[in-house]
Structures are given as C-alpha cells and as structure tokens.
C-alpha cells in the first residue's frame, strides 16, 4: 500500500486525503490544528459553482484610481506593505489582460463547475462510513443559492450580461430580481437597491469549519490518520521518500502533498521552488441580528453577509498588508455601515474580528501536480478566494494524477512547472 503525508487540514488537504484514501493509499494528514480551524473556517460559506471566472486585477484607470485613493471597500492597502507584494502584483497585472484572463477562465471553469458534485461525492462517502461523520452533515448545507444586490443600474446591467454569457457557455443558472421581488424573497431587508441576481446553483454552509471537520471525521472513519506536526520539518529521505516530524515521532511516506494554502510557498522555498503569491487578507465577524434567509453579496460596499450558526457573518474584500501586521478591520467597519442600512444587524458576537489570508497566485489558477525535480513531492494550493469551493474538485484531480488515472479535466494549466 502506498503511503502519503498530506500537509494541511483545511478543505483542500482533507478533500485530497479523502480522495486518496478511496484509492487505497495509506494517508496521514499532518497539521498544527484540527481540520477546518484555519483559513477554511473564516470564509462566507458559499460553494460558488457559478463563479466560472477568477477575480482579475482591475486594469482600467478609474477603478485603479478608486482603489489608490481609498474610494472603494473591495480593496484596501497599507502603502508600506506594497513592496512585499510588488512582484506578485506585477505578474497578476500581466495575467489579467483580457485575452490571458479568458484562457485562464476556461481552465478555471472546468474545475469550478464540478464544485457541488465533488462536495456531494465527499458527503456521500461520509454518510456511507456512518458514525460521527454522518451526524448533522446535511443540516450544515442549503442548496438554494444566494443573492447579489446592486445599487447602481449600470453595474447591474453589466452583471446580467455577463451572467447570460456564462449561462450560454457553462450552464450557470440565475434569475434577475426586481427590487420588489428581492423584498418579497428577503422581507428583513430595509433597502433592495436597483435589483439583484439570484444565483440558483451555489450551496451555502452555516458553519464552514464544521463542514471541513465533518469531512475530517469521515476521513478517519475510512481509515485515515490525523496527526499534529510541524510541516516546516519536511525533508527528503535517503530512500527517496519524504518525512516530517509529528507528536508521535518522525513520520515517513512514499509521497507528500503540500496543501497549506498561504503557507505553502514559504515551505517550498528551501527546495528551490518559488511561487510568488498575492496574499489577500480578509476579515469576518458575527452579529446577533437575524431575518436573512440567504447569503447576500452587497456589490456596492464589497462584502457578503450570511446567516450562520453563530449569527449573521460579514466577510470583507481584500486587504494588502504585511503578513504579520496587526488587525486593521477598516473594511469591516465600512461593511457594517452598509449592512446596517440594509437590515437590523444587531450587536457583535465576538469582542474582536477574525482575519485570515486568501492564497492567490498571480496566474489565478491553483498549483496541482508533482514538483519538477522532486519525485513524490505533490502540490495542491493557491485557490485564491475559492479553496472552500474548489477543494473537493482539485483533491479529486490530484488524486487521479497520483494514482495514474485519466484526469476528469486537462491538468496542464495547473502544473507546478508553469511558474
């Protein structure tokens, strides 16, 4: 039986572990924390099967000027930190040209349209194994989509045109809502803008960390192991395998998968592998208000508000800062103002906001495959805003590659050597 170590217990790592376990591998997941307690915990809880294009870097002068002068809440930056991001942002700009972004989106879409199907596959596996993994799993997930509210007619019209193109090409389903229709769908809203798009196919999750934890329990029920350990101890063995230090001692295996999200490039640098990364910090906080049925993207203020197990969760856009910079939730404060105008938000649940980092690669596609020049060193990271959505799909793709199976989509665009 082939042995593999998965470094990282987020959605990507756990999904990869489940897929490899199904194929008969002996799998151990190593992380410093339990499944779903890092970046995978903090997102908006939407499995975004409709998001067939990754976020490009704006290239028009008007948008860039708005970002530079702080007139948009989607993006915020600390000027002193920008040299840290310069190389990755320059590459991001280059890849965001219209023709390049179109090619990137074609590969990206072929992954993301499999998002709900691959999540359903993992949920089915967990149900089949029974035990604690099964209990409450379906209660976490709704299959009713989410709303995107627009405050400006020109932006609404542009979004509807793009949605129609994606419907024709990728089968993305949506419904345009008038302000009155949105008010009837969400009676708690005090304002409904100029209209909304109801994205019909995405799934929403009331506790993202709990879903990853449930997948983790399913993995253990299927014979996998979870161990606390230090990924930084990763080293090649003289026998041609890989080893890492854990609380149970040194662990060796035939192969290793790096699925550490924003921490992956630092881990791989000592092996001569460079992956410039655009690290986008995001914030969230829960509030005691209620009444919202489905998650709502407020396009005018650049945030998502979603009904969660702990209350209404607001998640913010992207902040560019130093990796170890203290929290600066200015975008969350602006989002609170926007949300208060829409519904009764209520008091915060936590004394301080949570923050985490989205691991965005300049080419906007995750790295999936074996490292050049390092046999048995496999990678699955760089999912940007969509690790929670894409983890099961990319986990399946990597497992197919490692097992020598025919992959469900062409993996060329995701190969590590493209960097």
PLY file of the C-alpha trace (Angstrom):
ply
format ascii 1.0
element vertex 419
property float x
property float y
property float z
element edge 418
property int vertex1
property int vertex2
end_header
0.00 0.00 0.00
1.39 3.38 -1.00
1.84 5.85 1.84
1.31 9.62 1.62
1.52 12.54 4.03
-0.88 15.45 3.46
0.39 18.71 4.92
-2.63 20.83 5.73
-6.03 20.05 7.30
-8.10 22.68 5.54
-10.74 21.95 2.93
-8.12 21.28 0.22
-5.99 18.96 2.35
-8.88 16.97 3.82
-10.58 16.61 0.43
-7.33 15.38 -1.12
-6.87 12.94 1.75
-10.37 11.51 1.27
-9.84 11.04 -2.46
-6.50 9.26 -1.97
-7.91 7.06 0.79
-10.67 5.95 -1.61
-7.93 4.85 -4.00
-6.29 2.62 -1.42
-3.46 4.84 -0.20
-2.41 4.89 3.44
-2.98 8.58 4.22
-1.90 10.70 7.18
-2.90 14.36 7.43
-0.46 16.49 9.42
-1.29 19.97 10.70
-0.74 22.08 13.79
-4.51 22.34 14.29
-7.62 20.23 13.75
-9.47 20.13 10.41
-11.17 23.35 9.39
-9.69 25.62 12.08
-7.57 27.91 9.87
-8.45 29.70 6.61
-11.22 27.22 5.73
-13.11 28.33 8.84
-13.33 32.00 8.00
-14.97 32.29 4.57
-18.50 33.32 3.57
-19.68 29.71 3.45
-20.70 29.69 -0.21
-19.79 26.82 -2.55
-19.65 29.07 -5.61
-20.27 26.82 -8.59
-21.40 29.90 -10.56
-18.05 31.72 -10.23
-16.61 30.47 -13.53
-14.03 33.27 -13.82
-11.39 34.08 -11.19
-11.04 37.66 -9.99
-8.73 39.59 -12.37
-6.76 42.61 -11.28
-8.54 45.79 -12.43
-6.75 47.42 -15.36
-8.93 50.46 -16.04
-7.72 53.79 -14.72
-10.98 54.64 -12.97
-11.05 51.54 -10.81
-7.33 51.72 -10.02
-7.71 55.37 -9.03
-10.62 54.48 -6.73
-8.51 51.79 -5.04
-5.47 54.06 -4.78
-7.47 56.85 -3.13
-9.47 54.59 -0.81
-12.83 55.19 -2.52
-13.76 51.51 -2.72
-14.31 48.98 0.04
-13.45 45.96 -2.12
-9.71 46.55 -1.74
-7.68 48.27 0.96
-3.91 48.51 1.21
-1.13 49.63 3.53
1.36 51.63 1.48
4.38 50.47 3.49
3.49 46.84 2.75
3.18 47.18 -1.01
6.86 46.35 -1.77
6.15 42.92 -0.24
3.52 42.36 -2.93
5.22 44.09 -5.87
6.47 41.06 -7.82
3.28 39.05 -7.38
1.07 42.03 -8.24
3.09 42.77 -11.39
2.53 39.20 -12.54
-1.14 39.40 -11.55
-1.50 42.53 -13.71
0.08 40.74 -16.68
-2.16 37.68 -16.38
-5.25 39.88 -16.02
-5.09 41.14 -19.61
-8.39 40.28 -21.29
-7.05 37.61 -23.66
-4.97 35.89 -20.95
-7.79 36.04 -18.42
-10.14 34.41 -20.95
-7.76 31.45 -21.37
-7.29 31.17 -17.61
-11.05 31.28 -17.06
-11.60 28.39 -19.46
-9.43 26.08 -17.32
-10.80 27.51 -14.09
-14.42 27.00 -15.14
-13.84 23.32 -15.89
-12.88 22.88 -12.25
-15.49 25.02 -10.57
-18.50 23.63 -12.42
-17.65 20.36 -10.63
-17.76 22.04 -7.20
-21.15 20.90 -5.91
-20.85 17.44 -7.49
-17.49 16.79 -5.81
-18.76 18.11 -2.47
-21.76 15.78 -2.83
-19.35 12.92 -3.51
-17.49 13.57 -0.25
-20.73 13.97 1.68
-21.91 10.64 0.28
-18.65 8.98 1.33
-19.05 10.35 4.86
-22.67 9.13 5.05
-21.61 5.68 3.86
-18.98 5.43 6.60
-21.60 6.44 9.19
-20.64 7.23 12.76
-19.92 10.79 13.89
-19.18 11.99 10.35
-22.79 11.43 9.30
-24.47 13.20 12.20
-25.66 16.68 11.22
-23.79 16.80 7.91
-26.82 17.65 5.78
-28.04 20.21 8.30
-24.99 22.36 7.50
-25.74 22.73 3.79
-28.51 24.53 1.88
-28.96 24.23 -1.88
-30.90 27.45 -2.54
-28.14 29.73 -3.88
-27.52 33.32 -2.79
-28.37 36.90 -3.78
-26.14 39.63 -5.20
-27.63 43.08 -4.59
-26.80 46.02 -6.86
-27.04 49.71 -6.00
-26.20 51.08 -9.48
-28.13 50.27 -12.65
-25.11 50.26 -14.98
-23.32 47.69 -12.82
-26.49 45.59 -12.60
-26.87 45.61 -16.38
-23.23 44.66 -16.87
-23.50 41.79 -14.38
-26.66 40.49 -16.05
-24.95 40.48 -19.45
-22.00 38.52 -18.05
-24.36 36.10 -16.29
-26.18 35.45 -19.56
-22.89 34.67 -21.31
-21.98 32.22 -18.57
-25.41 30.62 -18.80
-24.93 30.02 -22.52
-21.41 28.62 -22.21
-21.33 26.88 -18.84
-24.96 26.34 -17.92
-24.83 28.71 -14.95
-28.39 29.28 -13.72
-29.61 32.61 -12.35
-32.69 34.76 -12.00
-32.83 38.55 -12.25
-34.89 40.06 -9.43
-36.61 43.44 -9.32
-36.39 45.39 -6.05
-39.91 44.21 -5.22
-39.06 40.57 -5.89
-35.98 40.80 -3.67
-38.09 42.42 -0.93
-40.54 39.51 -1.07
-37.70 36.97 -1.01
-35.96 38.75 1.89
-38.58 40.61 3.98
-35.96 41.66 6.54
-34.25 43.99 4.05
-34.91 47.71 4.53
-33.44 48.55 1.09
-33.29 46.50 -2.11
-31.19 48.66 -4.44
-31.95 48.63 -8.16
-32.30 44.85 -8.24
-30.45 41.62 -7.61
-29.23 38.42 -9.16
-30.32 35.19 -7.53
-27.59 32.67 -8.29
-29.52 29.42 -8.19
-26.90 26.66 -8.17
-24.44 27.51 -5.35
-24.72 25.78 -1.99
-24.39 27.68 1.28
-22.99 26.40 4.56
-23.99 27.58 8.03
-20.61 26.69 9.58
-17.73 26.26 7.09
-15.30 24.97 9.70
-17.81 22.37 10.84
-18.18 21.02 7.29
-14.41 20.56 6.99
-14.38 18.93 10.43
-17.15 16.54 9.30
-15.12 15.60 6.23
-12.17 15.06 8.58
-14.20 12.65 10.71
-15.26 10.85 7.55
-11.61 10.53 6.59
-10.74 8.96 9.94
-13.76 6.64 9.72
-12.42 5.50 6.32
-9.09 4.52 7.89
-7.12 7.76 7.59
-4.98 9.31 10.33
-4.79 12.86 11.67
-1.60 13.90 13.46
-0.33 17.14 14.94
3.04 18.02 13.47
5.39 20.63 12.08
5.27 20.99 8.30
8.50 23.01 8.41
10.36 19.81 9.27
9.62 18.35 5.82
12.68 16.61 4.38
13.53 14.08 1.68
14.68 10.67 2.91
17.69 8.73 1.59
15.28 6.05 0.37
13.57 8.51 -2.00
10.55 9.25 0.18
9.56 12.13 2.45
9.46 12.64 6.22
8.01 15.11 8.71
8.12 15.42 12.49
4.89 14.79 14.41
3.87 14.45 18.06
4.16 10.68 17.54
7.70 10.98 16.19
9.20 11.07 12.72
6.72 10.03 10.02
7.91 8.72 6.63
5.97 8.08 3.43
6.43 7.48 -0.28
4.91 10.86 -1.17
3.83 14.12 0.37
1.18 16.65 -0.66
1.62 20.32 0.24
-1.86 21.76 0.83
-1.01 24.59 3.19
-2.70 27.48 1.41
-0.89 30.77 2.08
1.93 29.00 3.97
2.87 26.75 1.02
5.40 28.99 -0.80
7.47 29.52 2.34
7.60 25.79 3.00
8.73 25.04 -0.57
11.40 27.74 -0.89
14.19 25.63 0.72
13.64 23.06 -2.05
14.41 25.66 -4.72
10.75 26.18 -5.64
9.44 29.75 -5.92
5.77 30.66 -6.06
5.11 34.41 -5.80
1.77 34.80 -4.08
-0.74 37.63 -3.76
-1.78 37.36 -0.12
-5.19 38.93 0.38
-6.21 39.35 3.99
-9.92 39.15 4.78
-11.94 39.76 7.95
-15.16 38.42 9.37
-17.36 38.98 12.39
-20.73 37.65 13.58
-23.71 39.77 14.68
-26.81 38.93 16.69
-29.36 40.20 14.17
-31.43 37.84 12.07
-34.10 37.52 9.44
-31.89 36.98 6.39
-32.80 33.78 4.51
-29.88 33.50 2.08
-26.39 35.00 1.94
-26.28 38.42 0.32
-23.41 39.99 -1.64
-23.65 43.78 -1.36
-21.78 44.81 -4.50
-21.83 48.49 -3.54
-19.97 48.00 -0.27
-17.85 44.97 -1.17
-18.89 42.45 1.48
-21.01 39.33 1.96
-23.44 38.90 4.83
-24.62 35.36 5.52
-26.83 33.65 8.11
-24.56 31.33 10.07
-24.84 29.10 13.11
-23.24 31.84 15.23
-25.27 34.73 13.78
-25.00 36.96 10.74
-21.43 36.75 9.42
-19.96 39.67 7.46
-16.90 38.81 5.36
-14.83 41.52 3.70
-12.89 42.05 0.50
-9.10 42.05 0.13
-6.54 43.88 2.25
-2.86 44.09 1.25
-0.64 44.34 4.29
2.40 42.73 5.92
1.89 39.07 6.75
2.36 39.72 10.48
0.69 43.14 10.60
-1.83 43.73 13.40
-5.51 43.65 12.56
-6.88 46.73 10.80
-10.56 45.97 10.09
-11.36 49.24 8.32
-13.19 47.37 5.55
-15.30 45.55 8.12
-16.25 48.88 9.68
-17.40 50.18 6.29
-19.25 46.94 5.63
-21.08 47.34 8.94
-22.35 50.74 7.79
-23.61 49.24 4.54
-25.22 46.30 6.31
-26.91 48.48 8.92
-28.64 50.36 6.10
-30.00 47.07 4.74
-31.19 45.23 7.86
-31.05 45.17 11.64
-27.53 43.88 12.17
-27.54 43.63 15.95
-24.57 43.65 18.30
-21.30 41.82 17.54
-20.97 38.29 18.90
-17.16 38.33 19.27
-15.15 41.05 21.00
-12.72 41.21 18.06
-12.96 40.29 14.35
-11.32 37.20 12.88
-8.87 37.55 9.98
-7.16 35.17 7.60
-5.29 35.13 4.29
-6.52 34.11 0.85
-3.69 32.39 -1.09
-3.96 33.96 -4.56
-1.42 33.09 -7.24
-0.74 35.69 -9.96
-1.96 33.34 -12.68
-5.28 32.89 -10.81
-5.14 29.09 -11.03
-4.18 26.68 -8.24
-1.00 24.63 -8.42
-1.91 20.95 -8.84
0.72 18.35 -9.62
4.18 16.97 -8.88
7.04 19.37 -8.23
9.64 19.45 -11.02
12.85 17.73 -9.93
11.37 16.38 -6.68
9.83 12.96 -7.13
6.96 12.33 -4.76
6.52 15.99 -3.78
2.99 16.94 -4.84
1.16 20.24 -4.54
-2.42 21.43 -4.21
-2.60 25.09 -3.17
-3.21 28.61 -4.42
-7.01 28.52 -4.71
-7.44 32.24 -4.02
-10.94 33.09 -2.84
-12.27 29.62 -3.64
-10.45 27.00 -1.59
-13.66 26.10 0.23
-15.45 25.75 -3.10
-12.72 24.04 -5.11
-11.04 21.79 -2.54
-13.00 18.61 -3.40
-12.58 19.14 -7.16
-8.84 19.78 -7.00
-8.46 16.99 -4.45
-10.03 14.60 -6.94
-7.84 15.88 -9.79
-4.63 15.48 -7.80
-5.63 12.02 -6.57
-6.29 10.95 -10.17
-2.84 12.20 -11.20
-1.11 10.47 -8.29
-2.96 7.21 -8.97
-2.16 7.26 -12.69
-5.82 7.58 -13.67
-7.22 9.60 -16.55
-7.98 13.03 -15.02
-11.50 14.43 -15.33
-10.10 17.65 -16.83
-6.88 18.63 -18.59
-4.35 19.34 -15.80
-1.84 21.20 -17.99
-2.82 24.71 -16.87
-2.33 23.77 -13.20
1.12 22.17 -13.48
3.72 23.47 -11.00
6.33 23.98 -13.72
4.26 26.72 -15.34
5.81 29.01 -12.73
0 1
1 2
2 3
3 4
4 5
5 6
6 7
7 8
8 9
9 10
10 11
11 12
12 13
13 14
14 15
15 16
16 17
17 18
18 19
19 20
20 21
21 22
22 23
23 24
24 25
25 26
26 27
27 28
28 29
29 30
30 31
31 32
32 33
33 34
34 35
35 36
36 37
37 38
38 39
39 40
40 41
41 42
42 43
43 44
44 45
45 46
46 47
47 48
48 49
49 50
50 51
51 52
52 53
53 54
54 55
55 56
56 57
57 58
58 59
59 60
60 61
61 62
62 63
63 64
64 65
65 66
66 67
67 68
68 69
69 70
70 71
71 72
72 73
73 74
74 75
75 76
76 77
77 78
78 79
79 80
80 81
81 82
82 83
83 84
84 85
85 86
86 87
87 88
88 89
89 90
90 91
91 92
92 93
93 94
94 95
95 96
96 97
97 98
98 99
99 100
100 101
101 102
102 103
103 104
104 105
105 106
106 107
107 108
108 109
109 110
110 111
111 112
112 113
113 114
114 115
115 116
116 117
117 118
118 119
119 120
120 121
121 122
122 123
123 124
124 125
125 126
126 127
127 128
128 129
129 130
130 131
131 132
132 133
133 134
134 135
135 136
136 137
137 138
138 139
139 140
140 141
141 142
142 143
143 144
144 145
145 146
146 147
147 148
148 149
149 150
150 151
151 152
152 153
153 154
154 155
155 156
156 157
157 158
158 159
159 160
160 161
161 162
162 163
163 164
164 165
165 166
166 167
167 168
168 169
169 170
170 171
171 172
172 173
173 174
174 175
175 176
176 177
177 178
178 179
179 180
180 181
181 182
182 183
183 184
184 185
185 186
186 187
187 188
188 189
189 190
190 191
191 192
192 193
193 194
194 195
195 196
196 197
197 198
198 199
199 200
200 201
201 202
202 203
203 204
204 205
205 206
206 207
207 208
208 209
209 210
210 211
211 212
212 213
213 214
214 215
215 216
216 217
217 218
218 219
219 220
220 221
221 222
222 223
223 224
224 225
225 226
226 227
227 228
228 229
229 230
230 231
231 232
232 233
233 234
234 235
235 236
236 237
237 238
238 239
239 240
240 241
241 242
242 243
243 244
244 245
245 246
246 247
247 248
248 249
249 250
250 251
251 252
252 253
253 254
254 255
255 256
256 257
257 258
258 259
259 260
260 261
261 262
262 263
263 264
264 265
265 266
266 267
267 268
268 269
269 270
270 271
271 272
272 273
273 274
274 275
275 276
276 277
277 278
278 279
279 280
280 281
281 282
282 283
283 284
284 285
285 286
286 287
287 288
288 289
289 290
290 291
291 292
292 293
293 294
294 295
295 296
296 297
297 298
298 299
299 300
300 301
301 302
302 303
303 304
304 305
305 306
306 307
307 308
308 309
309 310
310 311
311 312
312 313
313 314
314 315
315 316
316 317
317 318
318 319
319 320
320 321
321 322
322 323
323 324
324 325
325 326
326 327
327 328
328 329
329 330
330 331
331 332
332 333
333 334
334 335
335 336
336 337
337 338
338 339
339 340
340 341
341 342
342 343
343 344
344 345
345 346
346 347
347 348
348 349
349 350
350 351
351 352
352 353
353 354
354 355
355 356
356 357
357 358
358 359
359 360
360 361
361 362
362 363
363 364
364 365
365 366
366 367
367 368
368 369
369 370
370 371
371 372
372 373
373 374
374 375
375 376
376 377
377 378
378 379
379 380
380 381
381 382
382 383
383 384
384 385
385 386
386 387
387 388
388 389
389 390
390 391
391 392
392 393
393 394
394 395
395 396
396 397
397 398
398 399
399 400
400 401
401 402
402 403
403 404
404 405
405 406
406 407
407 408
408 409
409 410
410 411
411 412
412 413
413 414
414 415
415 416
416 417
417 418
